[in-house]
Amino acid sequence: MLSVDNIDLHYGSSQALRNISVTAKAGSVTCVLGRNGVGKTSLLRAIVGQQPISAGKIEWNGEDISGYPQHQRARRGIAIVPQGREIFPLLTVRENLETGFAATHSKDGFIPDDVFELFPVLKDMLARRGGDLSGGQQQQLAIGRAMVMRPTLLVLDEPTEGIQPSIIKDIGRAIDYLRSKGEMAIVLVEQYFEFARDLADSFAVLDRGQVVLSGRREDMDEGHVRSYLSV
């Protein structure tokens, strides 16, 4: 279980997060919602260790990981699919996927079959360079690369951004499949409300670096949530 407990985060003298608390459990999807610039990506960066927190605590499976760098968190099963995908454009699809091996044990030095079952286009394009793929295919590659790490916590930063509707559906099915296995906690940052609503088990809405709404999906007041997403 992930427990983010009353964290603050600063970039120099600017405070990006204030007293944020969020949880995520295995077999469930926690959706983080909000407009651009309210702190959603900063929260994910704090969870995976890309940005240090200035107050509060982050625990993963009962262990305080607040001071751990990203590579140590990756070794504990925490993987991120970043906004913008950040695949390696000059590496092949196979080589991009294999970069996920860095966080695995030697016995897991192979690409899991379910990567290609969820995203069959990747199997057809193993020899293609990552930069030659469409934006949607690159997003599938970024998710596949994270799956190669065998994560028990998967963090996705706006995976539907700039993606065609058919691939958005594929990504939704992939997230639903990973949840259904019951082994992985998933934190999903989204602005596309319908996508988030359909996947969420629980949600947290951010505004100006603070959680202003949170709860279970069945308790979600859609109108209230949408008021924090509109410009």
C-alpha positions as CSV (number, residue, x, y, z in Angstrom):
1,M,0.0,0.0,0.0
2,L,1.1,3.5,-0.8
3,S,0.5,6.2,1.9
4,V,1.4,9.8,1.1
5,D,1.0,11.6,4.4
6,N,0.7,15.3,4.6
7,I,3.5,16.1,2.3
8,D,4.8,19.6,1.2
9,L,7.0,20.1,-1.9
10,H,8.9,23.2,-2.9
11,Y,10.8,24.3,-6.0
12,G,13.2,26.8,-4.4
13,S,11.0,29.3,-2.6
14,S,7.9,28.3,-4.5
15,Q,5.6,25.8,-2.8
16,A,4.0,23.3,-5.3
17,L,2.3,21.0,-2.8
18,R,0.7,21.7,0.6
19,N,-0.3,19.1,3.1
20,I,-1.2,16.4,0.5
21,S,-2.4,13.0,1.6
22,V,-3.2,10.2,-0.9
23,T,-3.4,6.4,-0.7
24,A,-3.3,3.6,-3.2
25,K,-3.9,-0.1,-2.7
26,A,-3.0,-3.2,-4.7
27,G,-5.8,-4.1,-7.1
28,S,-7.2,-0.6,-7.2
29,V,-6.8,2.7,-9.2
30,T,-6.4,6.0,-7.5
31,C,-7.1,8.9,-9.9
32,V,-5.6,12.3,-9.3
33,L,-7.5,15.0,-11.1
34,G,-7.2,18.8,-11.6
35,R,-6.4,21.5,-14.0
36,N,-2.9,22.2,-15.4
37,G,-0.5,23.6,-12.9
38,V,-2.2,22.5,-9.7
39,G,0.5,20.1,-8.6
40,K,-0.5,16.7,-10.1
41,T,2.8,16.0,-11.8
42,S,4.7,17.3,-8.7
43,L,2.8,14.7,-6.6
44,L,3.9,11.9,-8.9
45,R,7.5,13.2,-9.0
46,A,7.4,13.1,-5.2
47,I,6.0,9.5,-5.1
48,V,8.7,8.1,-7.5
49,G,11.6,10.1,-6.0
50,Q,12.2,12.6,-8.8
51,Q,11.7,15.5,-6.4
52,P,12.3,15.6,-2.7
53,I,9.6,16.5,-0.3
54,S,10.0,19.3,2.3
55,A,7.6,17.9,4.9
56,G,5.5,14.9,5.6
57,K,6.1,11.2,4.8
58,I,5.8,8.7,1.9
59,E,5.4,5.0,2.8
60,W,5.3,2.0,0.5
61,N,4.3,-1.3,2.0
62,G,5.0,0.1,5.5
63,E,8.5,1.3,4.7
64,D,9.3,5.0,4.9
65,I,10.8,5.8,1.4
66,S,10.7,9.6,1.8
67,G,14.4,9.9,1.5
68,Y,15.1,7.2,-1.1
69,P,16.3,8.2,-4.6
70,Q,14.3,7.1,-7.6
71,H,16.5,4.1,-8.4
72,Q,16.0,2.7,-4.9
73,R,12.2,3.1,-5.2
74,A,12.3,1.4,-8.6
75,R,14.0,-1.5,-7.0
76,R,11.1,-1.7,-4.6
77,G,8.6,-2.0,-7.5
78,I,7.7,1.6,-8.2
79,A,7.5,2.5,-11.9
80,I,6.4,5.7,-13.7
81,V,4.9,6.3,-17.1
82,P,5.9,10.0,-17.5
83,Q,4.0,12.7,-19.2
84,G,5.5,13.0,-22.7
85,R,6.4,9.3,-22.6
86,E,10.2,9.9,-22.6
87,I,11.0,6.9,-24.8
88,F,14.5,6.7,-26.4
89,P,13.9,7.7,-30.0
90,L,17.1,6.2,-31.4
91,L,16.7,2.9,-29.7
92,T,14.5,0.1,-31.2
93,V,11.2,-0.9,-29.5
94,R,12.9,-4.0,-28.2
95,E,15.8,-1.9,-26.7
96,N,13.4,0.6,-25.2
97,L,11.5,-2.3,-23.5
98,E,14.8,-3.8,-22.3
99,T,15.8,-0.6,-20.5
100,G,13.2,-1.7,-17.9
101,F,15.5,-4.6,-16.9
102,A,17.7,-2.2,-14.9
103,A,15.2,-2.3,-12.1
104,T,14.5,-6.1,-12.1
105,H,16.2,-9.2,-10.7
106,S,18.2,-11.3,-13.1
107,K,15.5,-14.0,-13.2
108,D,13.1,-11.4,-14.7
109,G,15.4,-10.4,-17.6
110,F,12.8,-11.0,-20.2
111,I,9.8,-9.1,-21.6
112,P,6.6,-10.4,-20.1
113,D,4.1,-11.9,-22.6
114,D,1.3,-9.7,-21.4
115,V,3.1,-6.6,-22.8
116,F,2.5,-8.0,-26.3
117,E,-0.9,-9.3,-25.4
118,L,-2.0,-5.8,-24.4
119,F,-0.1,-4.0,-27.1
120,P,0.4,-6.4,-30.1
121,V,1.6,-3.5,-32.3
122,L,4.8,-3.5,-30.2
123,K,5.6,-7.1,-31.1
124,D,5.2,-6.2,-34.8
125,M,7.6,-3.2,-34.4
126,L,10.3,-4.7,-32.2
127,A,13.0,-3.7,-34.7
128,R,11.6,-0.2,-35.4
129,R,13.2,2.8,-33.7
130,G,11.1,4.4,-31.0
131,G,11.2,7.8,-32.7
132,D,9.5,6.3,-35.8
133,L,6.4,5.3,-33.8
134,S,3.2,7.4,-33.7
135,G,2.4,9.2,-30.4
136,G,-0.1,6.6,-29.4
137,Q,2.3,3.8,-30.2
138,Q,5.0,5.5,-28.1
139,Q,2.6,5.7,-25.2
140,Q,2.0,2.0,-25.5
141,L,5.7,1.5,-25.5
142,A,6.2,3.7,-22.4
143,I,3.6,1.6,-20.5
144,G,5.1,-1.6,-21.8
145,R,8.6,-0.5,-20.6
146,A,7.1,0.1,-17.1
147,M,5.5,-3.3,-17.2
148,V,8.9,-4.9,-17.9
149,M,10.0,-3.6,-14.5
150,R,7.4,-5.8,-12.8
151,P,6.0,-3.0,-10.8
152,T,3.8,-3.3,-7.7
153,L,3.1,0.4,-7.9
154,L,2.5,1.9,-11.3
155,V,2.2,5.7,-11.7
156,L,0.9,7.1,-14.9
157,D,1.0,10.8,-15.8
158,E,-1.8,11.8,-18.2
159,P,-1.4,8.7,-20.5
160,T,-4.3,9.9,-22.8
161,E,-2.8,13.3,-23.6
162,G,-2.6,13.8,-27.3
163,I,-3.6,10.2,-28.1
164,Q,-6.2,9.1,-30.6
165,P,-9.4,7.6,-29.3
166,S,-8.8,4.0,-30.4
167,I,-5.5,3.9,-28.4
168,I,-7.1,5.6,-25.4
169,K,-9.4,2.6,-25.3
170,D,-6.5,0.2,-25.5
171,I,-4.8,2.1,-22.6
172,G,-7.9,1.9,-20.6
173,R,-8.2,-1.8,-21.1
174,A,-4.6,-2.3,-20.2
175,I,-5.0,-0.4,-16.9
176,D,-8.2,-2.4,-16.1
177,Y,-6.3,-5.6,-16.8
178,L,-3.4,-4.7,-14.6
179,R,-5.8,-3.8,-11.8
180,S,-7.7,-7.1,-12.2
181,K,-4.5,-9.1,-11.5
182,G,-4.7,-7.7,-7.9
183,E,-1.0,-7.4,-7.5
184,M,-0.5,-3.7,-8.5
185,A,-1.5,-0.4,-7.0
186,I,-2.1,2.2,-9.7
187,V,-2.0,6.0,-9.4
188,L,-3.4,7.7,-12.5
189,V,-3.1,11.4,-13.2
190,E,-5.8,12.6,-15.7
191,Q,-7.6,15.6,-17.1
192,Y,-9.9,13.5,-19.3
193,F,-12.7,13.1,-16.8
194,E,-14.7,10.3,-18.4
195,F,-11.5,8.1,-18.7
196,A,-10.6,8.7,-15.1
197,R,-14.2,8.2,-13.8
198,D,-14.6,4.9,-15.5
199,L,-11.3,3.5,-14.1
200,A,-11.2,5.1,-10.6
201,D,-11.7,3.1,-7.4
202,S,-10.9,6.3,-5.5
203,F,-10.0,9.8,-6.5
204,A,-8.3,13.0,-5.3
205,V,-8.9,16.4,-6.8
206,L,-6.1,18.9,-6.5
207,D,-6.4,22.7,-6.7
208,R,-3.5,25.1,-6.0
209,G,-1.3,22.4,-4.6
210,Q,-3.9,21.0,-2.1
211,V,-6.4,18.2,-2.1
212,V,-9.9,19.8,-2.2
213,L,-12.0,16.7,-2.9
214,S,-11.3,13.0,-2.3
215,G,-13.2,9.7,-1.8
216,R,-14.5,6.6,-3.3
217,R,-15.8,6.5,-6.9
218,E,-19.3,5.8,-5.8
219,D,-19.3,8.9,-3.7
220,M,-18.0,11.1,-6.5
221,D,-20.2,14.2,-7.2
222,E,-19.4,14.6,-10.9
223,G,-20.6,18.2,-11.1
224,H,-18.4,19.2,-8.2
225,V,-15.4,17.4,-9.6
226,R,-15.9,18.9,-13.1
227,S,-16.0,22.4,-11.6
228,Y,-12.3,21.9,-10.6
229,L,-11.4,20.7,-14.1
230,S,-12.9,23.5,-16.2
231,V,-10.8,26.5,-17.0
